Amino acid sequence: MFGYITINKDALSQEEYERFRSHYCGLCHVLCARYGQIGRATLSYDMTFLSILLSSLYEPTEISGEERCATHPAKPHAYVVSDAAEYAADMNIILAYHVALDHLHDDKSPAAYAQVRMLKNPYARVKTLYPEKCAAIESCIAQISFMEKHPDCGIDGPANETGKILGLIYARYDDMWAPTLKSLGEALGRFIYVMDAYDDLAADIKKNRFNPLIAWQTHDNFEEFCHQILTMHIAECAAEFERLPLINDAQILKCVIYSGVWSRYAYLQKRKEENK
């Protein structure tokens, strides 16, 4: 689930990129403060986007600073934190834990087992803070697992359940913006599920793992089919995004929605052209 919500650096000014980096470093700062180095190791652009989105929408008080860290020890770097970053850090732990469980289920690797063990306590802590949200997410993941055990389940069912997970995460409060944030997250989650299936198709075929696109990959219009589905889901996400009254960091957020999320797809297309 991680890795598809990212930026297109070329579409940002230097000032906008530095602002994005300050949010990214802020999330790293909060993850370390709340969960130690284990938390810091789960840092992602995905939840950085959520942190910026919620910060832009709700405009919480921000605290700025500079620090050195183990990753960048030579030079102090700017960071910005808020309660939106704290929430994003907690959600980052939820996703990281379940991604680790998924890798353990798929690969049975020692590395995946170690990740699950290290994230078990941080996840338990988050679960005490958000018991209903965690229970609902666990239910969605159980549904995905059930569906993926049936090769004829298709792509819509597990994609919708993945969408529900991000919908639950994006709707932080039960307020007037919750329906829009929920719909935004759901559409983005569906996009991520399809993109992940498209990205992993060759590896899943090789390792005899479930992938909902296997049934389609021999069709003549397979590439067009995948592109249309991805475009449909991200268009729904963008439509909900445009409903939000965002001013601060709006260009950074638009960069992610309209360009950054396609970065992996563009890379895969380039690789396919080179292989031809």
DOLUMTOR-242005 format. One record per residue (C-alpha): residue number from 1; residue in one letter; x, y, z. Coordinates in steps of 0.25 Angstrom, whole numbers. Example, Ala and Ser with C-alpha at 12.3 -4.5 7.8 and 13.67 -1.06 7.14 Angstrom:
BEGIN
SITE	1	A	49	-18	31
SITE	2	S	55	-4	29
//
This chain:
BEGIN
SITE	1	M	0	0	0
SITE	2	F	12	9	2
SITE	3	G	20	16	-9
SITE	4	Y	9	21	-19
SITE	5	I	5	34	-12
SITE	6	T	17	43	-15
SITE	7	I	21	56	-21
SITE	8	N	26	60	-35
SITE	9	K	38	69	-31
SITE	10	D	39	75	-45
SITE	11	A	25	80	-43
SITE	12	L	29	88	-31
SITE	13	S	36	101	-29
SITE	14	Q	49	100	-20
SITE	15	E	41	107	-8
SITE	16	E	29	97	-10
SITE	17	Y	39	85	-10
SITE	18	E	46	91	3
SITE	19	R	32	92	9
SITE	20	F	28	78	6
SITE	21	R	42	73	12
SITE	22	S	39	81	25
SITE	23	H	26	73	26
SITE	24	Y	33	60	23
SITE	25	C	43	63	33
SITE	26	G	33	67	43
SITE	27	L	26	54	41
SITE	28	C	39	47	43
SITE	29	H	41	55	56
SITE	30	V	27	52	62
SITE	31	L	29	37	58
SITE	32	C	42	36	66
SITE	33	A	37	44	78
SITE	34	R	24	35	79
SITE	35	Y	30	22	75
SITE	36	G	45	23	75
SITE	37	Q	54	18	63
SITE	38	I	44	7	60
SITE	39	G	34	18	57
SITE	40	R	44	26	49
SITE	41	A	47	14	40
SITE	42	T	32	14	35
SITE	43	L	33	28	30
SITE	44	S	26	30	17
SITE	45	Y	22	40	7
SITE	46	D	8	34	7
SITE	47	M	5	39	21
SITE	48	T	13	52	19
SITE	49	F	2	55	8
SITE	50	L	-9	52	19
SITE	51	S	-2	61	29
SITE	52	I	-1	73	19
SITE	53	L	-16	71	14
SITE	54	L	-21	71	29
SITE	55	S	-12	83	32
SITE	56	S	-17	91	20
SITE	57	L	-31	88	23
SITE	58	Y	-32	90	38
SITE	59	E	-20	100	40
SITE	60	P	-15	95	53
SITE	61	T	-4	102	61
SITE	62	E	9	98	54
SITE	63	I	23	97	62
SITE	64	S	35	99	53
SITE	65	G	49	96	56
SITE	66	E	63	90	51
SITE	67	E	70	78	55
SITE	68	R	80	68	51
SITE	69	C	77	53	51
SITE	70	A	83	40	48
SITE	71	T	79	40	34
SITE	72	H	84	54	31
SITE	73	P	95	57	42
SITE	74	A	103	67	34
SITE	75	K	94	78	33
SITE	76	P	82	83	41
SITE	77	H	69	82	33
SITE	78	A	55	89	35
SITE	79	Y	43	82	40
SITE	80	V	29	86	43
SITE	81	V	19	78	53
SITE	82	S	5	80	57
SITE	83	D	-6	71	63
SITE	84	A	-9	67	48
SITE	85	A	5	61	48
SITE	86	E	3	53	61
SITE	87	Y	-10	47	55
SITE	88	A	-3	44	42
SITE	89	A	8	37	50
SITE	90	D	-2	28	57
SITE	91	M	-9	25	44
SITE	92	N	5	22	38
SITE	93	I	8	11	49
SITE	94	I	-6	5	46
SITE	95	L	-3	3	31
SITE	96	A	12	-1	33
SITE	97	Y	8	-12	43
SITE	98	H	-3	-18	33
SITE	99	V	7	-16	21
SITE	100	A	17	-24	29
SITE	101	L	7	-35	33
SITE	102	D	3	-36	18
SITE	103	H	18	-38	14
SITE	104	L	19	-48	25
SITE	105	H	7	-55	19
SITE	106	D	12	-55	5
SITE	107	D	27	-57	7
SITE	108	K	29	-64	21
SITE	109	S	42	-56	21
SITE	110	P	50	-54	34
SITE	111	A	51	-39	30
SITE	112	A	35	-38	30
SITE	113	Y	35	-46	43
SITE	114	A	44	-36	50
SITE	115	Q	36	-24	45
SITE	116	V	23	-30	50
SITE	117	R	30	-33	64
SITE	118	M	36	-19	64
SITE	119	L	23	-12	61
SITE	120	K	14	-20	70
SITE	121	N	15	-11	82
SITE	122	P	14	2	74
SITE	123	Y	1	-4	67
SITE	124	A	-5	-8	81
SITE	125	R	-2	6	86
SITE	126	V	-9	12	74
SITE	127	K	-21	2	75
SITE	128	T	-23	8	89
SITE	129	L	-25	22	84
SITE	130	Y	-33	18	72
SITE	131	P	-40	5	75
SITE	132	E	-52	6	66
SITE	133	K	-44	11	54
SITE	134	C	-34	-1	56
SITE	135	A	-45	-11	57
SITE	136	A	-52	-6	45
SITE	137	I	-38	-6	37
SITE	138	E	-36	-20	42
SITE	139	S	-49	-24	37
SITE	140	C	-46	-19	23
SITE	141	I	-33	-26	23
SITE	142	A	-40	-39	27
SITE	143	Q	-50	-37	15
SITE	144	I	-38	-34	5
SITE	145	S	-31	-47	10
SITE	146	F	-44	-55	8
SITE	147	M	-47	-50	-6
SITE	148	E	-33	-52	-10
SITE	149	K	-34	-67	-7
SITE	150	H	-44	-68	-18
SITE	151	P	-38	-66	-31
SITE	152	D	-51	-62	-38
SITE	153	C	-53	-50	-28
SITE	154	G	-50	-40	-38
SITE	155	I	-43	-26	-35
SITE	156	D	-55	-18	-30
SITE	157	G	-57	-25	-17
SITE	158	P	-43	-24	-11
SITE	159	A	-41	-10	-17
SITE	160	N	-53	-5	-10
SITE	161	E	-49	-11	3
SITE	162	T	-35	-4	1
SITE	163	G	-43	9	-2
SITE	164	K	-50	7	11
SITE	165	I	-37	6	19
SITE	166	L	-32	20	14
SITE	167	G	-46	26	15
SITE	168	L	-46	22	30
SITE	169	I	-32	28	31
SITE	170	Y	-35	41	24
SITE	171	A	-48	45	31
SITE	172	R	-41	49	44
SITE	173	Y	-53	56	50
SITE	174	D	-68	53	50
SITE	175	D	-70	67	44
SITE	176	M	-75	74	31
SITE	177	W	-63	70	24
SITE	178	A	-63	55	28
SITE	179	P	-72	51	16
SITE	180	T	-63	58	6
SITE	181	L	-50	53	12
SITE	182	K	-56	39	13
SITE	183	S	-59	39	-2
SITE	184	L	-46	44	-5
SITE	185	G	-38	34	3
SITE	186	E	-47	23	-3
SITE	187	A	-44	27	-17
SITE	188	L	-30	28	-14
SITE	189	G	-30	14	-8
SITE	190	R	-36	8	-20
SITE	191	F	-26	14	-29
SITE	192	I	-14	9	-20
SITE	193	Y	-20	-5	-20
SITE	194	V	-21	-5	-35
SITE	195	M	-7	1	-37
SITE	196	D	-1	-9	-27
SITE	197	A	-7	-20	-35
SITE	198	Y	-2	-15	-48
SITE	199	D	12	-12	-42
SITE	200	D	13	-26	-36
SITE	201	L	7	-34	-47
SITE	202	A	20	-40	-53
SITE	203	A	25	-44	-39
SITE	204	D	11	-50	-35
SITE	205	I	11	-59	-47
SITE	206	K	25	-63	-45
SITE	207	K	22	-67	-30
SITE	208	N	8	-72	-33
SITE	209	R	2	-62	-24
SITE	210	F	-12	-56	-25
SITE	211	N	-14	-44	-34
SITE	212	P	-27	-39	-39
SITE	213	L	-21	-35	-53
SITE	214	I	-16	-48	-57
SITE	215	A	-29	-52	-63
SITE	216	W	-28	-39	-72
SITE	217	Q	-14	-39	-75
SITE	218	T	-15	-47	-88
SITE	219	H	-26	-38	-94
SITE	220	D	-22	-29	-106
SITE	221	N	-26	-17	-99
SITE	222	F	-20	-20	-85
SITE	223	E	-12	-7	-84
SITE	224	E	-23	2	-88
SITE	225	F	-32	-6	-78
SITE	226	C	-23	-3	-67
SITE	227	H	-20	11	-70
SITE	228	Q	-35	14	-71
SITE	229	I	-38	8	-57
SITE	230	L	-27	16	-51
SITE	231	T	-31	29	-58
SITE	232	M	-46	26	-53
SITE	233	H	-42	25	-38
SITE	234	I	-32	36	-38
SITE	235	A	-42	45	-45
SITE	236	E	-52	42	-34
SITE	237	C	-41	45	-24
SITE	238	A	-38	58	-30
SITE	239	A	-53	62	-31
SITE	240	E	-54	61	-16
SITE	241	F	-41	68	-14
SITE	242	E	-46	80	-21
SITE	243	R	-58	81	-12
SITE	244	L	-48	84	0
SITE	245	P	-45	99	3
SITE	246	L	-30	97	3
SITE	247	I	-21	109	2
SITE	248	N	-8	106	10
SITE	249	D	1	96	2
SITE	250	A	-10	95	-8
SITE	251	Q	0	94	-20
SITE	252	I	8	83	-12
SITE	253	L	-5	75	-11
SITE	254	K	-9	77	-25
SITE	255	C	5	72	-29
SITE	256	V	2	59	-22
SITE	257	I	-12	57	-27
SITE	258	Y	-10	61	-42
SITE	259	S	4	56	-44
SITE	260	G	11	49	-33
SITE	261	V	2	37	-32
SITE	262	W	5	34	-47
SITE	263	S	20	34	-44
SITE	264	R	21	19	-43
SITE	265	Y	12	16	-55
SITE	266	A	21	25	-63
SITE	267	Y	33	18	-58
SITE	268	L	27	4	-62
SITE	269	Q	23	9	-76
SITE	270	K	37	14	-78
SITE	271	R	43	0	-74
SITE	272	K	33	-7	-84
SITE	273	E	37	2	-95
SITE	274	E	52	-1	-92
SITE	275	N	49	-16	-92
SITE	276	K	42	-15	-105
//
